[in-house]
Amino acid sequence: MENRSFSRMGRAVGVIGLGAWQLGADWGDVSEADAHATLQAAGDAGVTFIDTADVYGDGRSEQIIGSFIKDKPQLTVATKIGRREPQTVENYTLDNFRRWTDRSRANLGVETLDLVQLHCPPTPVFSSGEVYDALDTLVQEKRIRAYGVSVEKADEALAAIARPGTASVQIILNAFRLKPLERVLPAAAAAGVGIIARVPLASGLLSGRYDEHTTFPADDHRNYNRHGDAFDVGETFAGVDYETGLEAVRRLRPLVPTGASMAQFALRWIVDQPGVTVVIPGARNAEQARANAAAAGLAPLPAETQAAVRAVYDELIRPAVHDKW
């Protein structure tokens, strides 16, 4: 597993990480046994970065991870805060940050959180000096080692990158969401800010396993949030219309290298983008975790493949998605 550095954290992690939303909620039922097996398989495959949030299963994901990471100092765990309460700018205060991070510290069983990210807060939060001052205070108090942001929009990422204490930006980046390549990744690289690429498989669309007949459980966001009824629609299928996404996958499939899966191809495409620090595909079981990690071992994709991915994006995806986020 190739390691890449979060310069402002002074820490390197494997380029393929694990997104732990599935281990909490919103993806159908994942048993605690399956969750632990997934974490173990990821760790055995070289994964050293795990991303979670206090809202995933209202703490369930953090608690499961906390029971796994004991005596595993090689693992870096990033969590996110802010979305358990009403999304108002007024809620992003030092007192609330202390309360939220104390809960995550208890869930994860650690004195100091490795990395805390604001979880897609209201846009004005990203430009608030008081918010960054409060986060700096958490570092000084040793509640957290470093902080970053999770964003929906490119402009939010750029606002955070401009702040000297921001260690990371988490943003949707995949073959259906190319906008971050234009300004966000270059700005982050220039500033030494790490990029965490989330929704890398477009909620599974880019795994190539779905078709027009696929159904999802009632408690799966790919069912109830297709039109943004519960949260930002960009978090479900990367904001791409489901049928359009299926057609794009059909066109991308011939580009998959021999011996690789569609999902591994999609992950390798992200790994190849300059400025990416870590990609965080989710997994519901050990087999998926191992397969995702194996994408790090694929050869870099050739220039003609990169151009072909962009051509599919430009024709099918760009008109409906590019300017929304």
C-alpha positions as CSV (number, residue, x, y, z in Angstrom):
1,M,0.0,0.0,0.0
2,E,1.4,3.4,-1.0
3,N,1.6,5.9,1.8
4,R,0.8,9.6,1.3
5,S,1.3,12.4,3.7
6,F,-1.0,14.9,5.4
7,S,1.7,17.6,5.5
8,R,0.0,19.7,8.1
9,M,-0.7,16.7,10.4
10,G,2.8,15.3,10.0
11,R,1.3,11.9,9.4
12,A,1.3,9.5,6.4
13,V,-1.5,7.1,5.6
14,G,-2.2,4.4,3.1
15,V,-3.7,5.8,-0.1
16,I,-6.8,3.6,0.2
17,G,-8.6,4.1,3.4
18,L,-12.0,2.9,4.8
19,G,-15.2,5.0,5.0
20,A,-17.2,3.8,7.9
21,W,-20.7,5.2,7.2
22,Q,-21.9,1.7,6.3
23,L,-20.9,0.5,9.8
24,G,-23.3,3.0,11.4
25,A,-26.5,3.3,9.4
26,D,-28.2,4.4,6.1
27,W,-26.9,1.5,4.0
28,G,-29.2,-1.3,5.2
29,D,-28.3,-3.5,8.1
30,V,-24.7,-4.3,8.9
31,S,-24.2,-6.5,11.9
32,E,-21.6,-5.7,14.5
33,A,-19.8,-9.0,13.6
34,D,-19.7,-7.9,9.9
35,A,-18.5,-4.5,10.9
36,H,-15.6,-5.9,12.9
37,A,-14.7,-8.3,10.1
38,T,-14.7,-5.4,7.7
39,L,-12.3,-3.4,9.9
40,Q,-10.0,-6.4,10.4
41,A,-9.9,-7.2,6.7
42,A,-9.1,-3.6,5.8
43,G,-6.3,-3.4,8.4
44,D,-4.9,-6.7,7.2
45,A,-4.8,-5.3,3.6
46,G,-2.8,-2.3,4.6
47,V,-5.5,0.3,5.3
48,T,-4.3,2.7,8.0
49,F,-7.0,5.5,7.6
50,I,-10.6,5.2,8.8
51,D,-13.2,7.9,8.4
52,T,-16.3,8.1,10.4
53,A,-18.7,10.6,12.0
54,D,-20.6,11.1,15.2
55,V,-23.9,11.0,13.3
56,Y,-23.3,7.6,11.6
57,G,-25.8,5.5,13.6
58,D,-25.8,8.2,16.2
59,G,-22.4,7.0,17.4
60,R,-22.6,3.4,16.5
61,S,-19.8,3.6,13.9
62,E,-17.5,5.4,16.3
63,Q,-18.1,2.9,19.0
64,I,-17.4,-0.1,16.8
65,I,-14.2,1.5,15.5
66,G,-13.3,2.4,19.1
67,S,-13.5,-1.2,20.1
68,F,-11.3,-2.2,17.1
69,I,-8.5,0.4,17.4
70,K,-7.3,-0.4,20.9
71,D,-3.5,-1.2,20.7
72,K,-3.4,-0.2,17.0
73,P,-1.4,3.0,17.0
74,Q,-0.7,2.6,13.3
75,L,-4.3,3.6,12.5
76,T,-5.4,7.1,11.9
77,V,-9.1,7.7,12.7
78,A,-10.9,10.8,11.4
79,T,-14.3,11.7,12.6
80,K,-16.8,14.4,11.8
81,I,-18.9,16.7,14.0
82,G,-21.8,19.0,13.7
83,R,-24.7,17.3,12.0
84,R,-26.4,15.8,15.1
85,E,-27.9,19.3,15.8
86,P,-29.8,21.9,13.7
87,Q,-27.7,23.3,10.9
88,T,-27.4,26.9,12.0
89,V,-24.2,29.0,12.0
90,E,-24.9,29.9,15.7
91,N,-24.4,26.2,16.7
92,Y,-20.7,26.2,15.6
93,T,-19.2,27.5,18.8
94,L,-16.3,26.5,21.0
95,D,-18.6,25.2,23.8
96,N,-20.5,22.9,21.3
97,F,-17.2,21.8,19.7
98,R,-16.0,20.7,23.2
99,R,-19.2,18.9,23.8
100,W,-19.3,17.2,20.4
101,T,-15.6,16.1,20.5
102,D,-15.9,14.9,24.1
103,R,-18.7,12.6,23.0
104,S,-16.6,11.3,20.1
105,R,-13.6,10.8,22.3
106,A,-15.7,8.7,24.6
107,N,-17.2,6.7,21.7
108,L,-13.7,6.0,20.2
109,G,-12.1,5.5,23.6
110,V,-9.2,8.0,23.0
111,E,-7.9,11.0,24.9
112,T,-7.1,12.9,21.7
113,L,-8.9,12.6,18.4
114,D,-6.5,12.2,15.4
115,L,-8.5,14.4,13.0
116,V,-11.9,16.2,13.5
117,Q,-13.7,17.5,10.5
118,L,-16.7,19.9,10.4
119,H,-19.4,17.8,8.7
120,C,-20.6,19.8,5.7
121,P,-21.8,22.8,7.8
122,P,-23.7,25.8,6.5
123,T,-21.6,27.6,3.9
124,P,-20.9,30.8,6.1
125,V,-19.2,28.6,8.7
126,F,-16.2,28.1,6.3
127,S,-15.5,31.8,6.3
128,S,-15.9,32.4,10.1
129,G,-12.7,33.3,11.9
130,E,-14.3,32.5,15.2
131,V,-14.9,28.9,14.1
132,Y,-11.2,28.4,13.2
133,D,-10.1,30.0,16.4
134,A,-12.3,27.6,18.3
135,L,-10.8,24.6,16.4
136,D,-7.3,25.9,17.2
137,T,-8.3,26.0,20.9
138,L,-9.3,22.3,20.7
139,V,-5.8,21.5,19.4
140,Q,-4.3,23.5,22.2
141,E,-6.4,21.7,24.7
142,K,-5.3,18.4,23.2
143,R,-8.8,17.3,22.6
144,I,-7.8,16.9,18.9
145,R,-4.5,16.7,17.1
146,A,-5.7,18.3,13.9
147,Y,-8.8,19.6,12.1
148,G,-10.3,19.7,8.7
149,V,-13.5,20.1,6.9
150,S,-15.9,18.0,4.9
151,V,-17.5,20.1,2.1
152,E,-20.2,19.9,-0.6
153,K,-19.0,22.8,-2.7
154,A,-15.7,23.7,-4.3
155,D,-15.9,27.2,-3.0
156,E,-16.3,25.9,0.6
157,A,-13.1,23.9,0.1
158,L,-11.2,26.8,-1.2
159,A,-12.2,29.0,1.8
160,A,-11.0,26.3,4.2
161,I,-7.7,25.7,2.4
162,A,-6.9,29.4,2.8
163,R,-6.9,29.0,6.6
164,P,-3.4,28.1,8.0
165,G,-4.7,25.5,10.5
166,T,-6.8,23.4,8.1
167,A,-5.1,20.0,7.8
168,S,-7.5,18.3,5.4
169,V,-10.5,18.8,3.0
170,Q,-12.9,16.0,2.4
171,I,-14.7,16.3,-0.9
172,I,-16.7,14.2,-3.3
173,L,-14.3,13.1,-6.1
174,N,-14.9,10.3,-8.6
175,A,-15.3,9.7,-12.3
176,F,-18.7,11.4,-12.1
177,R,-17.5,14.5,-10.1
178,L,-14.5,16.1,-11.8
179,K,-14.9,19.7,-10.7
180,P,-12.5,19.4,-7.7
181,L,-9.7,18.7,-10.2
182,E,-9.9,22.3,-11.6
183,R,-9.1,24.4,-8.5
184,V,-9.5,22.5,-5.3
185,L,-6.8,19.9,-5.7
186,P,-4.2,22.3,-7.0
187,A,-4.9,24.8,-4.2
188,A,-4.7,22.1,-1.6
189,A,-1.4,20.7,-2.9
190,A,0.1,24.2,-2.9
191,A,-1.0,24.8,0.7
192,G,0.0,21.4,2.0
193,V,-3.6,20.5,2.8
194,G,-4.6,16.8,2.5
195,I,-7.4,15.7,0.2
196,I,-9.8,13.0,1.4
197,A,-11.8,11.7,-1.6
198,R,-15.2,10.5,-0.5
199,V,-18.1,8.9,-2.4
200,P,-15.5,7.4,-4.7
201,L,-17.8,4.8,-6.1
202,A,-20.8,7.1,-6.5
203,S,-22.7,5.2,-3.8
204,G,-21.9,1.9,-5.6
205,L,-22.9,3.0,-9.2
206,L,-19.2,2.8,-10.2
207,S,-18.9,-0.7,-8.8
208,G,-20.7,-1.8,-12.0
209,R,-22.9,-4.2,-9.9
210,Y,-26.2,-2.3,-10.4
211,D,-28.7,-2.2,-13.2
212,E,-32.3,-0.9,-13.9
213,H,-33.7,-3.8,-11.8
214,T,-31.6,-3.2,-8.6
215,T,-33.6,-2.3,-5.5
216,F,-32.4,-0.9,-2.2
217,P,-33.8,-1.4,1.3
218,A,-36.1,1.3,2.8
219,D,-33.4,2.3,5.3
220,D,-30.8,2.8,2.5
221,H,-30.1,6.4,1.5
222,R,-29.9,5.1,-2.1
223,N,-33.6,4.6,-1.8
224,Y,-34.8,7.5,0.4
225,N,-32.4,10.2,-0.6
226,R,-32.4,9.9,-4.4
227,H,-33.9,13.3,-4.8
228,G,-32.3,14.9,-1.8
229,D,-35.2,14.4,0.6
230,A,-33.0,13.8,3.6
231,F,-29.7,15.5,2.9
232,D,-27.7,16.9,0.0
233,V,-28.5,14.9,-3.1
234,G,-24.9,15.0,-4.1
235,E,-24.1,12.4,-1.3
236,T,-26.3,9.8,-3.1
237,F,-25.0,8.5,-6.5
238,A,-22.8,11.7,-6.4
239,G,-25.9,13.6,-7.5
240,V,-26.1,11.8,-10.8
241,D,-29.4,10.6,-12.2
242,Y,-29.5,6.8,-11.6
243,E,-30.2,5.9,-15.2
244,T,-27.6,8.3,-16.6
245,G,-25.1,6.8,-14.2
246,L,-25.8,3.3,-15.5
247,E,-25.3,4.4,-19.1
248,A,-22.0,6.1,-18.1
249,V,-20.8,2.9,-16.4
250,R,-21.6,0.9,-19.5
251,R,-19.3,3.2,-21.5
252,L,-16.6,3.1,-18.9
253,R,-16.5,-0.6,-18.5
254,P,-14.4,-1.3,-21.6
255,L,-11.6,0.8,-20.0
256,V,-11.2,-1.5,-17.0
257,P,-7.8,-3.2,-17.0
258,T,-7.7,-7.0,-17.3
259,G,-7.9,-8.7,-13.9
260,A,-9.4,-5.6,-12.2
261,S,-13.0,-5.0,-11.2
262,M,-15.0,-1.9,-12.2
263,A,-14.8,-0.7,-8.6
264,Q,-11.0,-1.1,-8.5
265,F,-10.7,0.8,-11.7
266,A,-12.8,3.6,-10.3
267,L,-10.7,3.8,-7.2
268,R,-7.4,3.7,-9.2
269,W,-8.7,6.6,-11.3
270,I,-9.0,8.7,-8.1
271,V,-5.6,7.6,-6.7
272,D,-4.0,8.8,-10.0
273,Q,-5.3,12.4,-9.6
274,P,-2.5,14.7,-8.4
275,G,-3.1,16.0,-4.9
276,V,-5.2,13.2,-3.6
277,T,-4.0,12.0,-0.2
278,V,-6.5,9.2,0.6
279,V,-9.6,7.6,-0.9
280,I,-12.2,6.3,1.5
281,P,-14.5,3.7,-0.1
282,G,-17.0,2.2,2.2
283,A,-17.4,-1.5,2.7
284,R,-20.2,-3.7,4.2
285,N,-18.1,-6.9,4.6
286,A,-14.6,-8.2,4.6
287,E,-14.6,-9.2,0.9
288,Q,-15.4,-5.6,-0.2
289,A,-12.8,-4.2,2.1
290,R,-10.0,-6.4,0.7
291,A,-11.1,-5.7,-2.9
292,N,-11.0,-2.0,-2.3
293,A,-7.6,-2.0,-0.8
294,A,-6.2,-4.1,-3.7
295,A,-6.9,-1.1,-6.0
296,A,-3.8,0.5,-4.6
297,G,-1.8,-2.2,-6.3
298,L,-3.0,-1.5,-9.8
299,A,-0.7,0.2,-12.3
300,P,-1.5,3.9,-12.9
301,L,-4.0,4.3,-15.7
302,P,-2.6,5.5,-19.0
303,A,-3.3,9.0,-20.4
304,E,-5.7,7.7,-23.1
305,T,-7.8,6.1,-20.3
306,Q,-7.9,9.3,-18.4
307,A,-9.0,11.1,-21.5
308,A,-11.7,8.6,-22.1
309,V,-13.1,9.0,-18.6
310,R,-13.2,12.7,-19.1
311,A,-15.0,12.3,-22.4
312,V,-17.8,10.2,-20.8
313,Y,-18.1,12.8,-18.1
314,D,-18.2,15.7,-20.5
315,E,-20.9,14.1,-22.6
316,L,-23.2,12.5,-20.0
317,I,-22.5,13.9,-16.5
318,R,-21.1,17.5,-16.8
319,P,-24.3,19.2,-18.1
320,A,-26.4,18.1,-15.0
321,V,-23.8,18.0,-12.3
322,H,-20.7,20.2,-12.8
323,D,-22.0,23.6,-11.8
324,K,-24.1,22.4,-8.8
325,W,-21.3,21.9,-6.3
